[in-house]
C-alpha cells in the first residue's frame, strides 16, 4: 500500500500533487531544449548516459593501441578469455596474447547486442540477446535451443543442467511505467520452470532492503516537500533513477543485473550463506543481497551508502564477497572484497589516481585461482588482471572499433586451460 493511502486527511492534496508529477514527467524537456550554457562535451556525455546501454566508448581512440598491451607471464594466471563482441553476433575466445582461438556465431537478426555468454563444460555457450532471446549454441555454433524472452544481463548454469536468468517485466507503478525484473529458472532444454518477480514481492523487499534509493522514497519525498512539479529535473540528477530516452519514459526500479550461486565455504553453517542460496545485485538501489534458494526470501543485504550502481557480486571460496562498484557519483570505480559477517571491506582495487579507472555502467570482477583479480572496465572496452597489491600483470583493449571508437565489453571471463584445451584439440 502506498504512502498516499495511509495519509488520511492529507490524501486528496497528495493525490493532486502526484497527478501533477506524472503530467510533468509525461511532458518533460526535449533533448534539443537543454541548457546551451553547459559544456558541449558534458551535454554529449549526459545524452549518452541517458541511453540504457551503449556499445562503443565515449572517446575516439588510436586503433594501433589495442589487443594485449601488458602480459607478465610469470605472475598472470594463464588461461583463455571469453567475451561477447556486442556489435556483431559473436562470442569470442582469445588466448593470453589476444589471439582468437575460437568463435561462436549465429545468423543475425535485424539488431544484435550479445551482452553476455557463459561456456558450459562441453563447449556449448548460452548467450543473451538482450530483451529478445536466450540462445544455446554447441561448439560448432549449431543451435541447440532458443527461448524468446525478455532476458537481460545474466545467465547462471547449475550442476543439474538447469539455468537461472533475469527477465524484465514492465508494470504500471504509481502512474509510471516501471521495469520490475524477475528471476526465471529454465530447464536444460531452455523451458521455463518457475519465476520470482520483484514486482510481486517489492513490498516485502522494501521491509528488508535499505530504502534510501528506492524510486518510491524519492517520489514520496518530492510530494511531502511540495516539489512534485520539479520531479523531472530532480530525477534527471540521480543517475540510478534517470529515465530512458528514445521516446520512452520507463523507469527501472531495482535493475537486477547479476545472479550467482553461493558455493561451499567456511560460512556454510550459517543459513544465510548456505550453498545453493542466490547472490544478486540490485543496481538501482545500490545493494547486493543473498536470497534463499527456495523461497527467495532476502536473508542478507549490504551496500546502500557504500556502493554506487554495483555489478557482478560473487562469493569466494573463503566466504568473502567480491563486487564491482561503479561509483557513478564519485566518478571513479573500484573492486571490493567484503566480509559478509562483519560487513567490513577487507580489500579494494582503485585506479591511481582514482578517476583513471572508471566505467559508468557495466563492469565485472573475477577472482582467479592464483589470487589475482580479472577486472572488466566495460565502458572503456578494457580488461586487466591485478595482483593483490594492485599491480597490473595483464591488460587488454578491445581491438574492435566503430567510427574510431572502441567497442565496449560487458564482461570478460578467464577460463582455465583444463577447461578449454581439450575442446581445442578435438575441434
C-alpha positions as CSV (number, residue, x, y, z in Angstrom):
1,X,0.0,0.0,0.0
2,X,1.5,3.4,-1.0
3,X,2.0,6.2,1.4
4,X,-0.8,8.3,-0.1
5,X,-3.4,5.8,1.0
6,X,-2.1,5.9,4.6
7,X,-2.2,9.7,5.0
8,X,-5.9,10.1,5.9
9,X,-7.0,13.7,5.6
10,X,-3.9,14.6,3.5
11,X,-4.8,12.0,0.8
12,X,-6.6,14.4,-1.5
13,X,-3.9,17.1,-1.8
14,X,-1.2,14.5,-2.1
15,X,-3.0,12.7,-4.9
16,X,-3.3,16.0,-6.7
17,X,0.4,16.6,-6.2
18,X,1.2,13.1,-7.6
19,X,-1.0,13.8,-10.6
20,X,0.9,17.0,-11.3
21,X,4.1,15.0,-11.0
22,X,3.0,12.4,-13.6
23,X,1.8,15.1,-16.0
24,X,5.2,16.8,-15.7
25,X,7.1,13.6,-16.2
26,X,5.0,12.8,-19.3
27,X,5.8,16.2,-20.9
28,X,9.4,16.7,-19.9
29,X,12.0,18.7,-21.8
30,X,13.2,17.5,-25.2
31,X,16.9,16.9,-25.8
32,X,17.1,19.9,-28.1
33,X,15.9,22.1,-25.3
34,X,18.9,21.5,-23.0
35,X,20.8,24.4,-21.5
36,X,23.3,25.6,-24.1
37,X,25.4,27.2,-21.4
38,X,26.6,23.7,-20.4
39,X,29.9,22.5,-21.8
40,X,29.2,20.7,-25.2
41,X,31.2,17.6,-24.2
42,X,29.3,17.4,-20.9
43,X,26.0,17.7,-22.7
44,X,27.0,14.9,-25.2
45,X,28.1,12.6,-22.4
46,X,24.9,13.3,-20.5
47,X,22.8,12.4,-23.6
48,X,24.9,9.2,-24.0
49,X,24.3,8.3,-20.3
50,X,20.5,8.7,-20.7
51,X,20.5,5.7,-23.1
52,X,20.2,2.4,-21.2
53,X,23.4,0.9,-22.7
54,X,25.8,1.8,-25.4
55,X,28.2,-0.4,-27.4
56,X,31.2,1.9,-28.0
57,X,33.4,4.1,-25.9
58,X,32.8,7.8,-25.5
59,X,36.1,8.9,-26.9
60,X,37.9,8.2,-30.2
61,X,41.0,6.1,-29.9
62,X,44.2,5.1,-31.6
63,X,43.3,1.7,-33.1
64,X,47.0,0.7,-33.0
65,X,46.9,0.6,-29.2
66,X,44.7,-2.5,-29.0
67,X,44.8,-6.1,-28.0
68,X,47.1,-7.3,-25.2
69,X,49.3,-4.4,-24.2
70,X,50.6,-5.9,-20.9
71,X,51.5,-9.5,-20.2
72,X,53.6,-10.6,-17.2
73,X,54.0,-14.3,-18.0
74,X,55.3,-15.2,-14.5
75,X,52.5,-13.5,-12.5
76,X,49.4,-13.6,-14.7
77,X,47.1,-16.6,-14.5
78,X,47.4,-18.4,-17.8
79,X,44.1,-19.3,-19.4
80,X,41.6,-18.3,-22.1
81,X,39.3,-15.2,-22.2
82,X,35.7,-15.4,-23.1
83,X,33.6,-12.3,-24.1
84,X,30.9,-11.1,-26.5
85,X,31.5,-8.7,-29.4
86,X,28.5,-6.5,-28.7
87,X,28.4,-5.2,-32.2
88,X,28.2,-8.5,-34.1
89,X,26.7,-11.9,-33.3
90,X,29.9,-13.4,-32.0
91,X,31.1,-15.0,-28.7
92,X,34.9,-14.9,-28.8
93,X,37.6,-16.9,-27.0
94,X,41.1,-15.5,-27.0
95,X,44.4,-16.7,-25.6
96,X,46.7,-14.7,-23.3
97,X,48.3,-13.0,-26.3
98,X,45.0,-11.8,-27.6
99,X,44.8,-14.3,-30.4
100,X,41.4,-15.5,-31.4
101,X,41.3,-19.3,-30.8
102,X,37.6,-19.9,-31.2
103,X,34.4,-18.1,-32.1
104,X,30.7,-18.9,-31.9
105,X,28.3,-17.2,-34.2
106,X,24.7,-17.2,-35.4
107,X,22.8,-15.6,-38.3
108,X,22.0,-12.1,-37.1
109,X,18.5,-10.6,-36.6
110,X,17.9,-7.0,-37.6
111,X,19.8,-5.8,-34.5
112,X,22.2,-7.9,-32.4
113,X,23.5,-6.9,-29.0
114,X,25.1,-10.0,-27.5
115,X,25.7,-8.8,-24.0
116,X,26.9,-11.8,-22.2
117,X,27.6,-15.5,-22.6
118,X,28.7,-18.5,-20.5
119,X,30.5,-21.5,-21.7
120,X,29.5,-25.0,-20.5
121,X,31.8,-27.9,-19.9
122,X,31.1,-29.5,-23.2
123,X,31.9,-26.3,-25.2
124,X,28.4,-25.1,-25.7
125,X,27.7,-21.5,-24.9
126,X,24.4,-19.9,-23.6
127,X,24.2,-16.3,-24.6
128,X,21.9,-13.3,-24.1
129,X,20.4,-11.4,-27.0
130,X,19.2,-8.5,-24.8
131,X,15.4,-8.4,-24.4
132,X,14.9,-10.9,-27.3
133,X,16.1,-14.4,-26.5
134,X,18.4,-16.8,-24.7
135,X,20.3,-19.0,-27.2
136,X,22.3,-22.1,-26.7
137,X,24.9,-23.0,-29.4
138,X,27.2,-26.0,-29.5
139,X,30.9,-25.8,-30.0
140,X,30.4,-25.7,-33.8
141,X,27.8,-22.9,-33.5
142,X,24.8,-25.1,-34.2
143,X,21.7,-24.0,-32.3
144,X,20.7,-26.4,-29.5
145,X,17.7,-24.3,-28.4
146,X,16.4,-20.7,-28.4
147,X,13.9,-19.3,-26.0
148,X,12.3,-15.9,-26.9
149,X,12.0,-13.9,-23.7
150,X,12.8,-10.5,-22.2
151,X,16.1,-11.7,-21.0
152,X,19.0,-9.5,-19.9
153,X,22.3,-9.2,-18.1
154,X,23.0,-12.7,-16.7
155,X,22.6,-16.4,-17.0
156,X,23.8,-18.9,-14.4
157,X,24.1,-22.6,-15.2
158,X,23.5,-25.1,-12.4
159,X,25.0,-28.5,-11.8
160,X,21.8,-30.3,-12.7
161,X,21.7,-28.8,-16.1
162,X,19.1,-26.1,-15.4
163,X,19.7,-22.3,-15.6
164,X,18.8,-19.1,-13.8
165,X,18.4,-16.0,-15.8
166,X,16.9,-12.5,-15.5
167,X,13.9,-11.1,-17.4
168,X,12.3,-7.7,-17.4
169,X,8.6,-7.1,-16.6
170,X,7.2,-3.6,-17.3
171,X,4.3,-2.7,-14.9
172,X,2.4,0.5,-14.1
173,X,3.5,1.7,-10.7
174,X,2.2,4.9,-9.2
175,X,1.1,6.1,-12.6
176,X,4.6,5.5,-14.1
177,X,5.9,2.8,-16.4
178,X,8.4,0.9,-14.3
179,X,10.6,-2.1,-15.0
180,X,10.5,-4.8,-12.3
181,X,12.9,-7.7,-13.0
182,X,12.2,-11.3,-12.4
183,X,14.4,-14.4,-11.7
184,X,13.5,-17.2,-14.0
185,X,14.6,-20.8,-13.8
186,X,14.9,-22.8,-17.0
187,X,15.2,-26.5,-17.8
188,X,18.2,-28.0,-19.6
189,X,16.1,-27.5,-22.8
190,X,15.6,-23.8,-22.1
191,X,11.9,-24.1,-21.0
192,X,10.7,-22.0,-18.1
193,X,10.2,-23.9,-14.8
194,X,9.3,-21.1,-12.5
195,X,9.9,-17.4,-11.8
196,X,10.2,-15.0,-8.9
197,X,9.0,-11.4,-9.5
198,X,10.3,-8.3,-7.8
199,X,7.0,-6.6,-8.7
200,X,5.0,-9.2,-6.7
201,X,7.5,-9.1,-3.8
202,X,8.6,-5.4,-3.8
203,X,6.8,-4.5,-0.5
204,X,8.4,-7.5,1.3
205,X,11.8,-6.5,-0.2
206,X,11.3,-2.9,1.0
207,X,10.9,-4.2,4.5
208,X,14.4,-5.7,4.4
209,X,16.4,-3.6,2.0
210,X,17.7,-0.1,2.7
211,X,15.0,2.2,1.1
212,X,17.1,5.3,0.6
213,X,17.5,4.9,-3.1
214,X,14.0,3.5,-3.8
215,X,12.0,5.2,-6.5
216,X,9.1,5.4,-4.1
217,X,11.3,7.1,-1.5
218,X,12.2,9.8,-3.9
219,X,8.7,10.3,-5.1
220,X,7.3,10.5,-1.5
221,X,10.0,13.0,-0.6
222,X,9.2,15.3,-3.5
223,X,5.5,15.1,-2.7
224,X,6.0,15.7,1.0
225,X,8.1,18.8,0.4
226,X,5.8,20.3,-2.2
227,X,8.3,19.8,-5.1
228,X,6.3,17.4,-7.2
229,X,6.5,19.8,-10.2
230,X,10.3,19.6,-10.1
231,X,10.4,15.8,-10.2
232,X,11.6,15.5,-13.8
233,X,14.6,17.8,-13.1
234,X,15.3,16.1,-9.7
235,X,15.2,12.5,-11.1
236,X,17.4,13.6,-14.0
237,X,20.1,14.5,-11.5
238,X,20.0,11.0,-10.0
239,X,21.9,8.5,-12.2
240,X,20.2,5.5,-10.7
241,X,16.7,6.8,-11.4
242,X,17.4,8.6,-14.7
243,X,14.7,8.0,-17.3
244,X,15.5,6.2,-20.5
245,X,15.3,8.2,-23.7
246,X,14.4,7.1,-27.3
247,X,10.9,8.4,-26.8
248,X,10.2,6.3,-23.8
249,X,9.8,7.3,-20.2
250,X,10.4,4.0,-18.4
251,X,12.0,3.8,-15.0
252,X,13.9,0.9,-13.7
253,X,13.1,0.1,-10.0
254,X,15.7,-2.5,-8.9
255,X,17.7,-3.2,-12.1
256,X,18.7,-6.7,-11.2
257,X,22.0,-7.3,-13.1
258,X,23.6,-10.4,-11.5
259,X,22.6,-13.8,-10.3
260,X,25.1,-16.3,-8.9
261,X,25.1,-19.3,-6.7
262,X,26.8,-19.5,-3.3
263,X,29.5,-22.2,-3.2
264,X,30.6,-24.3,-0.3
265,X,32.5,-22.1,2.1
266,X,33.5,-21.9,5.8
267,X,30.3,-19.9,6.4
268,X,28.0,-22.7,5.2
269,X,26.9,-23.4,8.8
270,X,25.1,-20.0,8.8
271,X,21.7,-20.5,6.9
272,X,22.2,-17.1,5.2
273,X,25.3,-18.4,3.5
274,X,24.5,-22.0,2.8
275,X,25.4,-23.4,-0.7
276,X,22.6,-23.0,-3.2
277,X,21.4,-19.6,-2.0
278,X,21.5,-16.9,-4.6
279,X,23.7,-13.8,-4.6
280,X,22.2,-11.0,-6.6
281,X,22.8,-7.3,-7.4
282,X,20.1,-4.6,-7.3
283,X,22.0,-1.9,-9.1
284,X,19.5,1.0,-8.8
285,X,19.1,0.7,-5.1
286,X,22.9,0.3,-4.6
287,X,22.7,-3.1,-2.8
288,X,23.8,-6.7,-3.2
289,X,21.7,-9.4,-1.4
290,X,21.5,-13.1,-0.7
291,X,18.2,-14.8,-1.4
292,X,17.1,-18.2,0.0
293,X,17.5,-20.6,-2.9
294,X,14.0,-22.0,-2.5
295,X,11.7,-19.2,-1.1
296,X,13.8,-16.2,-2.5
297,X,13.4,-14.6,0.9
298,X,16.1,-11.9,1.4
299,X,18.5,-13.2,4.1
300,X,21.3,-10.7,3.9
301,X,21.9,-7.3,2.1
302,X,24.6,-4.7,2.1
303,X,25.7,-1.7,0.1
304,X,23.5,1.4,0.4
305,X,25.7,4.3,1.4
306,X,28.8,2.4,0.2
307,X,28.1,1.1,-3.3
308,X,27.1,3.2,-6.3
309,X,25.5,1.2,-9.2
310,X,27.3,-2.0,-8.4
311,X,27.7,-5.1,-10.7
312,X,28.7,-8.7,-10.5
313,X,29.0,-9.8,-6.9
314,X,30.4,-13.3,-6.4
315,X,31.1,-15.3,-3.2
316,X,34.7,-16.6,-3.0
317,X,35.9,-19.9,-1.6
318,X,36.7,-18.3,1.8
319,X,33.2,-16.8,2.1
320,X,34.1,-13.2,1.3
321,X,32.2,-11.4,-1.5
322,X,33.9,-9.7,-4.4
323,X,31.8,-6.9,-6.1
324,X,32.4,-4.3,-8.8
325,X,31.5,-0.8,-7.5
326,X,31.0,1.5,-10.5
327,X,31.0,4.8,-8.4
328,X,28.7,6.9,-10.6
329,X,28.5,9.8,-8.1
330,X,32.2,9.9,-7.3
331,X,33.2,9.3,-10.9
332,X,35.7,6.5,-10.1
333,X,35.2,2.8,-9.9
334,X,36.7,0.2,-7.6
335,X,36.6,-3.5,-6.8
336,X,35.8,-4.5,-3.3
337,X,36.2,-7.7,-1.2
338,X,33.7,-7.7,1.7
339,X,33.4,-9.9,4.8
340,X,29.7,-10.6,4.8
341,X,29.6,-11.3,8.5
342,X,31.3,-8.1,9.7
343,X,30.4,-6.1,6.6
344,X,33.9,-4.7,6.5
345,X,35.8,-4.0,3.3
346,X,38.9,-6.3,3.5
347,X,40.5,-5.4,0.2
348,X,39.9,-3.0,-2.7
349,X,41.4,-2.0,-6.0
350,X,41.2,1.6,-7.3
351,X,42.9,3.5,-10.1
352,X,45.8,5.8,-9.3
353,X,44.6,8.4,-9.4
354,X,41.1,7.0,-8.8
355,X,39.5,8.6,-11.8
356,X,41.8,6.7,-14.2
357,X,39.7,3.6,-13.5
358,X,36.0,4.4,-14.1
359,X,33.1,2.8,-16.0
360,X,29.8,4.5,-15.7
361,X,27.9,1.2,-16.4
362,X,28.8,-2.4,-17.0
363,X,31.9,-4.0,-15.3
364,X,32.9,-7.2,-13.6
365,X,35.5,-8.8,-11.3
366,X,36.6,-12.4,-11.3
367,X,38.9,-13.8,-8.6
368,X,41.4,-16.1,-10.3
369,X,42.9,-19.4,-8.9
370,X,46.3,-17.7,-8.3
371,X,44.7,-14.9,-6.2
372,X,44.8,-12.2,-8.9
373,X,41.6,-10.5,-10.0
374,X,40.4,-10.1,-13.6
375,X,38.6,-6.8,-14.0
376,X,36.4,-5.7,-16.9
377,X,36.2,-1.9,-17.3
378,X,33.2,-2.2,-19.6
379,X,32.6,1.3,-21.0
380,X,36.3,1.6,-21.9
381,X,36.4,-1.8,-23.7
382,X,39.2,-2.8,-21.4
383,X,40.0,-5.8,-19.2
384,X,43.0,-6.2,-16.9
385,X,44.4,-8.5,-14.3
386,X,45.8,-7.2,-11.0
387,X,47.7,-8.8,-8.1
388,X,46.7,-8.5,-4.5
389,X,49.0,-5.4,-4.3
390,X,47.3,-3.8,-7.3
391,X,50.0,-4.4,-9.9
392,X,48.6,-4.9,-13.5
393,X,50.1,-8.1,-14.9
394,X,47.8,-8.5,-17.9
395,X,45.9,-5.8,-19.9
396,X,43.8,-6.0,-23.0
397,X,42.0,-3.3,-25.0
398,X,39.2,-4.4,-27.4
399,X,40.6,-4.3,-31.0
400,X,37.1,-3.8,-32.4
401,X,36.2,-0.3,-33.4
402,X,33.2,1.6,-34.9
403,X,33.9,5.1,-36.3
404,X,37.2,5.2,-34.3
405,X,35.5,4.3,-31.1
406,X,36.5,1.2,-29.2
407,X,33.8,-1.4,-28.8
408,X,32.8,-1.9,-25.2
409,X,32.5,-5.2,-23.3
410,X,30.0,-6.2,-20.7
411,X,32.1,-8.9,-19.0
412,X,35.2,-10.9,-19.7
413,X,35.7,-14.3,-18.1
414,X,39.0,-16.2,-17.7
415,X,38.7,-19.9,-18.3
416,X,41.3,-22.5,-17.2
417,X,43.5,-24.4,-19.7
418,X,42.0,-27.6,-18.4
419,X,38.5,-26.4,-19.4
420,X,39.4,-25.1,-22.9
421,X,42.3,-27.1,-24.4
422,X,40.6,-30.5,-24.7
423,X,38.0,-28.7,-26.7
424,X,40.6,-27.0,-29.0
425,X,42.4,-30.3,-29.6
426,X,39.1,-32.0,-30.5
427,X,38.0,-29.4,-32.9
